[in-house]
Amino acid sequence: MTDKVFDNNQVSIAGEVVSEFTFSHDVFGEGFYVLEVMVSRLSNSYDLIPVMVSERLIDVKQDFRGKFTEVIGQFRSYNRHEENKNKLVLSVFAREIRIVDELSDNVKPNHIFLDGFVCKPPVYRKTPLGREIADVLLAVNRPYGKSDYIPCICWGRNARYAESFAVGGHVQIWGRIQSREYQKKLSDTDFEKRIAYEVSVSKLEYLEEY
């Protein structure tokens, strides 16, 4: 049962370490820390992806900035309470992490597979330039009755396909994790730069109900 649950959320990323470890939380005495990893895109830009790492996997007191890392894990979410509301926080939860001097050619630099259920109606829209987009929020089961809520973004033909998905529908998604900067309006004059994370979908399948 446990392995099957781990199979439904698989992530592999590889990139340059661009931060030190910062403490996040601890669970039964086990400390968890966040590391920022810069993952290159084919378009010469990059995604900045947070990785949640247990202190039992790696020496979190070391500074690995400038080195490279290869991470295998899962894309997880949790709700953080701020400004009188809950904010969905996403990060790659590392199950394996390696620090290397250079990345190997046979590692997928940014790949994710999710098997989950649509938990709100997909939102289909077109950009001013006519590009079709659909936003899908996927609930992916985790052990002990928990779930991760993963925002996914579909394009073009996939967006038209996803628009018809029913809430509760069983969906499998393949793609990559992307980061996106945006301005959060705090008041009429103040804005704050923030980063949102989502899955950019390259392939998806709508399955029969269980």
C-alpha positions in Angstrom: 0.0 0.0 0.0 2.7 2.5 1.0 4.7 1.9 -2.2 1.5 2.4 -4.3 0.9 5.8 -2.6 4.5 6.9 -3.3 4.1 5.9 -7.0 1.3 8.4 -7.5 3.6 11.4 -6.9 7.1 11.2 -8.4 9.5 14.1 -9.0 13.1 14.3 -10.3 14.9 17.6 -10.4 18.5 18.6 -11.0 20.1 22.0 -10.8 22.4 24.4 -9.0 22.1 25.0 -5.3 21.5 28.8 -4.8 20.8 29.1 -1.1 21.9 27.7 2.3 19.5 25.5 4.3 16.9 27.4 6.2 15.0 25.7 9.0 11.3 24.9 8.3 9.9 22.7 11.0 10.5 19.5 13.0 8.5 16.3 13.4 9.2 14.1 16.4 12.7 15.6 16.8 13.6 15.3 13.0 14.4 18.7 11.6 13.4 19.7 8.0 15.1 22.4 6.1 14.5 24.2 2.7 17.1 24.5 0.0 16.5 26.6 -3.2 17.6 24.9 -6.4 17.9 26.7 -9.8 16.7 24.4 -12.6 17.5 25.4 -16.2 14.8 25.4 -18.8 15.3 24.7 -22.5 14.5 28.4 -23.2 17.6 29.6 -21.4 15.5 30.8 -18.4 15.2 28.8 -15.2 12.9 27.8 -12.4 13.7 28.4 -8.7 12.4 25.3 -6.9 12.3 24.9 -3.1 13.4 21.5 -1.8 12.4 20.2 1.7 15.2 18.1 3.1 15.4 16.1 6.3 18.6 16.6 8.4 18.9 12.8 8.4 19.5 12.8 4.6 22.3 15.4 4.4 24.5 17.7 6.5 22.3 20.8 6.7 25.0 22.8 8.3 27.1 22.8 5.1 26.9 25.5 2.5 26.5 23.9 -0.9 25.9 27.0 -2.9 27.5 26.8 -6.4 27.4 23.0 -6.4 24.8 20.9 -8.1 22.2 18.6 -6.7 20.1 15.8 -8.0 16.8 15.2 -6.1 14.2 12.4 -6.2 11.1 12.9 -4.2 7.5 14.2 -4.3 5.7 17.5 -4.8 4.0 18.3 -1.6 1.7 21.0 -0.2 0.7 22.3 3.2 -1.4 25.2 4.4 0.4 28.0 6.2 -1.8 30.5 8.0 -0.9 34.1 7.3 -2.8 37.4 7.0 -5.9 35.8 8.4 -6.1 33.1 5.7 -4.4 29.9 4.6 -1.7 30.0 1.9 -0.9 26.9 0.0 2.9 26.3 0.2 4.5 23.9 -2.2 7.9 22.3 -2.2 9.7 19.2 -3.5 10.0 16.7 -0.5 13.3 15.0 -1.0 13.4 11.2 -0.6 17.0 11.1 -2.0 19.4 13.9 -2.5 22.9 14.0 -4.0 25.4 16.9 -4.1 27.6 16.6 -7.3 30.2 18.8 -9.0 28.4 18.5 -12.3 25.1 17.1 -13.5 25.0 13.8 -15.3 23.4 13.6 -18.7 21.1 10.7 -17.9 19.3 12.6 -15.0 15.9 14.3 -15.9 16.5 17.9 -14.8 12.8 18.6 -14.2 10.2 15.8 -14.4 7.0 15.1 -12.4 4.3 12.4 -12.6 1.0 12.8 -10.6 -1.9 10.5 -10.2 -4.8 12.2 -8.5 -8.3 13.6 -8.5 -9.7 16.9 -9.7 -10.9 18.8 -6.6 -12.4 21.9 -8.1 -13.9 22.8 -11.6 -11.1 23.5 -14.1 -10.8 27.1 -15.2 -10.3 27.6 -19.0 -9.3 30.9 -20.4 -7.4 32.5 -23.3 -4.5 35.0 -23.1 -4.7 38.3 -24.9 -2.6 36.7 -27.6 -5.1 33.8 -28.0 -3.1 31.1 -26.1 -5.5 28.6 -24.5 -4.9 27.8 -20.8 -6.7 25.6 -18.2 -6.0 25.5 -14.5 -6.6 22.2 -12.8 -6.2 21.7 -9.0 -5.3 18.0 -8.4 -5.6 16.2 -5.0 -2.9 13.5 -4.7 -3.3 11.0 -1.9 -0.5 10.5 0.6 -0.2 7.9 3.4 -2.2 8.2 6.7 -5.2 9.8 5.0 -3.4 13.0 3.9 -3.5 14.6 0.5 -1.4 17.1 -1.4 -3.2 19.8 -3.5 -1.2 20.6 -6.6 -2.0 23.4 -9.0 -1.5 22.3 -12.6 -1.6 24.4 -15.8 -2.5 23.0 -19.2 -1.9 24.6 -22.6 -3.5 24.4 -26.1 -5.1 21.1 -26.9 -4.5 19.8 -23.3 -6.3 22.9 -22.0 -9.4 22.2 -24.1 -9.3 18.6 -23.0 -9.0 19.5 -19.3 -11.8 22.0 -19.4 -14.3 19.1 -19.4 -12.9 17.2 -16.4 -15.4 16.6 -13.6 -14.7 17.3 -10.0 -13.7 13.9 -8.5 -12.4 12.8 -11.9 -9.3 10.5 -11.8 -6.4 12.1 -13.8 -2.8 11.3 -14.5 -0.4 14.1 -15.4 3.2 14.3 -16.7 5.1 17.6 -16.9 7.6 19.8 -15.0 7.5 22.1 -12.0 7.7 25.7 -12.8 8.1 28.9 -10.7 6.4 32.2 -11.6 7.0 35.6 -10.1 4.0 37.8 -9.4 3.3 41.0 -7.5 1.1 40.7 -4.4 -0.9 43.9 -3.7 -0.6 44.8 0.0 -2.2 48.2 -0.3 -2.9 51.0 -2.9 0.8 51.8 -2.9 2.6 48.7 -1.7 3.4 45.5 -3.6 5.4 42.5 -2.7 7.2 40.2 -5.1 6.3 36.6 -4.5 6.8 33.3 -6.3 4.1 30.8 -7.2 4.7 27.2 -8.1 2.7 24.9 -10.4 3.0 21.9 -12.7 3.3 22.8 -16.4 1.5 19.8 -18.0 3.0 18.2 -21.1 0.7 15.1 -21.1 -2.5 14.1 -19.3 -5.0 11.3 -19.2 -8.5 11.1 -17.8 -9.1 7.7 -16.3 -12.2 5.7 -15.5 -13.5 6.1 -12.0 -12.3 3.5 -9.5 
